[in-house]
Amino acid sequence: MTLWLDRWNAYTYWTQMWDASLFVRDDEVKTMKRRKFITATAALLVSASRSWAQGTRRRLGFLAIGDRSPPLLAAFLDGLRNHGWIDGQNLIIEYRFAQSQDDLPARVAELVALSPDLILASGPQPALALKSATASIPIVFVPVGDPVGIGLVQSLSRPGGNVTGLATLVPGITSKEIEILWEVVPSASKIVVLANPRNQMHRLSIARDLPQAAQKLAVALPVIEATTVEELDIAIASAAAQHADAMVVLGDPLTNDNATQVAALAVKHRLPTINIFRQFVTDGGLMSYGPDLADLFFRAGGFVDKILKGAKPSDLPVEQPTKFHLAINMKTANALGLAVPPTLLVHADEVIE
């Protein structure tokens, strides 16, 4: 209303100036009035611009477990910027980072109480916790392995409800990791799988992928478990005690936030390892293979843009990865005394010397 009143006042002022000029012959007076009109119009435009920017400022929540990942957060902000949304200008982002899964409900309650226009959930646990807490605030998740399997959405094409996002769902991704690891250790007869029993995605992957991979490669795939930092040391020591030849580290906030510790323990116990996330390799792990997470977080900006412009999450199909990344840490390979096959090095997207 204020914006239109300002415009009407400008129109009235301009009309008065025009009428007055019809009866005034003095060029100097005309020039003075013309300058006043231009100044008033410029002021109106600035005022209107500020009113518009303030009126469209939106609030976005961001929820994750553990420490923020600068590269992934930067990719998300780039994705928002690609659609014209800039934090601190036309967007306000409220960040909440739970220190553990037990701390998650409190961070969820804080965000929901703010009634943001939308919440970005980084990972399956934050997404599930948010879905349980609100049915009205739109939720965009990234990355979640199997959003249908854990009950986040009804289907990939028709999510339903207030949740949608980007999945890392690729049938057989864990099997593919095991195959890559087996290429490096072709004599392996036992490859342990480090899982967090509190992670629903791990339970699904173990039930769906491990039997297929064990049969195809003729290897034993026993599961070792850890739910806390203290249990990581015990679990990896138990893998060595079982005379395991290698280890698959399933992606999880526990292993992600303690990747350096997991990688060091694996080298200590002479266990070649693979993980779905690139960070594991940069932190000292042997290999990683999985979806390009930076690309997924960048694409999440498109979901945010559509929802802030009026789209409903239920009408936005869940998207899957289009880019994958294979990384190999040669320093770790040398420490383990491994000769990485040249054919695998050729296909690697990143080799850390």
N, C-alpha and C positions, 0 to 999 in steps of 0.2 A: 504493500500500500504506500509506504514512504517513497519507494522508487517512482511510482506513477505520479504521486503528488509533486515530486521534484520535476518530473518531466512536464506536467501541466503548468507549473510555475514558470519554467523556462519558455514554454510556448506563449504564455500570457505576456511575459516580459518582451519577447521578440516581437509580438504583435503590436505592443505599445510603442516600441522603438520604430517600427515600420510606419505606423500611423503618424507618429510625430514627425517623421522625416518628410512626409508629404507637405507639411506646412512650414518647414524650416529650409531656408535657402542657403544658409551659411554652411559652407563646406567644412569648416573647422568643427562645428557642432556635430555635423553628420559623422565626421571621422571619430570624434570622441564617443558618440553613442554606439558606433559600430564596434569600437574597442571594448566598450562595456559589455556589449552583447557577446562578443567572442570570449571574453573572460568568464562571463556567467555560464555560457555553454560548456566551456572547458571544465569548470568547477563541477557542473552537473555530471559530466561524463566520468570524472574521477570518482565522484561520490557514488554513482551508479555501479561502477566497476568494483569498488570496495564492498558495497552492499551485496553484490552478486557473489563475490568470492567468499564472504563471511557466511552467506546463506547456504552455500553448497559444501561447506567444510564437513567431511564425514569422519566417523570414528571407527577404527578397525582394531580388533583385538588380535594378539599373536601369542599362542601358547605352545610351549615345548617342555620336555624333560631334560635336565642337565644344562650344561653351559651352551650359550649361543654359538653357532657355527658361523664365523664371519663370511666365508665364501658363499654359503647357502643363503644367508640373510641378505648379502649384497645382491645375489641373483634375484631374490624375491623383490627387493626394492627396485632393481633394474626393470623387472617385469611390470611393476606398477608404473614406473616412470614412462615405460614404453606406451602406456595407455593414458598418460597425462596426469597420473596421481602421484603427488609428491608429499612426503611426510613433512609436516610443519607448514605447508602452504594450504592445499585444499584437502589435506588428510591428516588425521591425528592417529598415531599407532600406539596402542597400549600393550607393552610387552610384559609377559609373565613367564618365568622360568622355574618350574618345580625342581627342587633339588633331588627328589626321588619320587617313586610312584606313590608312596605314602603321603607325600606333600602335595600331590596333584589336586585332590578335592578342594583344598583351600585356595589354590590359584584359580581353579575353575570358578569358584564362588565369587572371587574378586572380579573376574572379567564379566561374568553374567550380571553382577550387580551394576556394572557400568552401562548396561544396555547398549552395546555398540551396534553399529549397522551390520557388522559381519565379524566372524572370528576365524582366523587361520589356525588350524590345528596341525602341528608338526609331528607326525607319527601316529600310530594306531591307538596307543593308550590315551593321549590327549583328546583324540577325536571321539573315542568311546565315552570318555568322561564328560565331554561337552554335550554329546547327544543325550546322555542320561540327565543332564542338568537343564537343558532348554529345548523346547520344540518350536520356538518362535524365532530365535536368532539364527540367521543363515550361518552354516559352517562349511568351510572349504578345507579339506585335508590334503596333505602331501608330506611324505610319501607313505602310502599304506599298501602292504603286499596284496591282500585279498579282502577288499572292503565288503564283498558279498558274504564271504565265508565267515567273517567275524560279526556280521549283522549290522554293519554301518549303513548299507544301502540295500534296496530290494534287488536291484540288478544294475549292471554297468550302464545299460542304455536308458533305463528308467529308474533313477535313484529313489524317487519318492521322498517325502518328508522334507527336512530342512538341511540335508547333508549331501554334498557332492565333492568332487576333487580329482586328484591324480593318483592312480594306483601304480605300484611296481609289479603288478600281477603279470607274470609271464610263466605259463605252464612249464614246469621242469627247470626253473632257474637254479634251484639247489642241486639238481642232478647235473646241470651244466658245470657248476662250480666244482663238483666232485670229479667230473671228467677232466677238467683243466688241471686240477691238482694231481690226478693220476698220470697225466702226461709228464709231469715233472718227476713223479716218483712211480714209474711204471711197475716196479716190483712190489708195491704196497699191497698187502693182503688185509690190513685193518686200518680204516680211517675213522677216527672218532669225530663226533659232531657235538660241539659245545653249544648248549641251548639254555635259555632261561624259561623254566616251567611256568612262570607267570605271564609269559608272552604268548597270546593266543595264536599269533602267526607262526611261532615256532612249533606249536602242537600240530597245526595244520600241515606245515611243511614236512615234519617228521612222518606223519601218517600218510601223506600223499606221495612225496618224492623219494624218500629213502628206500622203500621196498623195490621201486623201479630201478634206481641206480645200483643197488646191491646186486640185483639179478643181472643187469647189463654188464657190469664190470667184474662180477664174481669177487666182490670184496665184502668184508664184514664192516658194518657201520653202527657200532655201539654209540649210545648217547650218553654224554656226561653233562651234568647240570650245575648251574650257579645262579643264585639270586642276589648275592651281595658281593662287594669287592673282596671281602675276606675269603669267600668261597671260590673265587677264581683261581687262586693259588692251589687250593686243595683239588679242584676239578682237573686242572692241567697236570698236576703231579700224578693224579690217578690215571690219566691217559698214558703217561710215560710208564707207570707201573703195569699197565695192561699191554705194554710193548706195541703201542700204536705206531704206525708208520707216518701218519700225517693227521692234520686236524682241520675241519671245516668250522669256522666261527660264525654262527648265525648272527645277523645284524640285530642289535638291540641297544637301547640307551646305556645299559650296563657295560657292554663290551665296547660301544662307541666312545663313551666318556673315559674308558680306561684302556684304550687301544694300545698305548705305549706299554702299559704293564702286561697286557696279554701277549703282545709281540715279544717282549723281553723274556717272558716265561716260556714261550714256545721255542725260542732260540736256546734257552737254558736247557730245555728237555729234548732238544734236537728234533723238533716237530715242524715240518713244513706246513704252512697255513694258507688259507684263503678265506676272504670275507666279501660281502656284497658291496661294501663301501670303500671308495678310494682313500678316505682318511686313514683307514687301517694300514695301508701301504706307506703313506707318508709318515706314519707314526712308527714304522719299523716292521710291519707285517710283510710276509713274503709276496702275496698276490691279492688282487681284488678283481671281481668281475660282477657287473650289475648295471642297472640303469644309471644314466647320467643324472645325478640328483640336482646339479645346478640347473640343468635344462628344465627339470620338472618344477623347481621352485620359480624359475623365470615364467613358465607357462601358467603358474598359479595366479600371476598378476592378471591374466586374461579372465579368469573366473571371477576374481574380485571386481574387475571392471564391469562385467556383465551384470553381476548381482547389484552393485551400487547404482546401475542404470535401470534397474527394475526387473531383471530376470529372476525367476524363482529357481532355487537349487534343484527342485524336483524335475525341472525341465532341462537341466544341463547334464548330459551324459558324462559319466566318469571317463576320463581319458587315460590311456596307457603309455608306457615309454616308447619313444621312437629312436632314442639314442642310447647306446651301451658303451661301457668303458672297461677296458682291460689294462690293469697296471701291474708292473712287476718291479720289485725292489732287488736289484742285483747285489747290493751290499749285504742284504740279508741272505740271499742265495749263496754268496761266497762264504758267509759265516757258518752256514749249514753244510758247506761242502757240496752244493748241488750244481749240476750243469744243466741250465735251462735250455731246452731244445731250441735251435735256431728258428724252426717253424713257428714256435709259440712267440718268440721275440718279434718276428716279422708282423704278427697279428696284433701285437700290443699297441695300445693307444699311448702308453706312457711307460718309459723304462727309467727308473731311478738308479743312477750309478752310485 
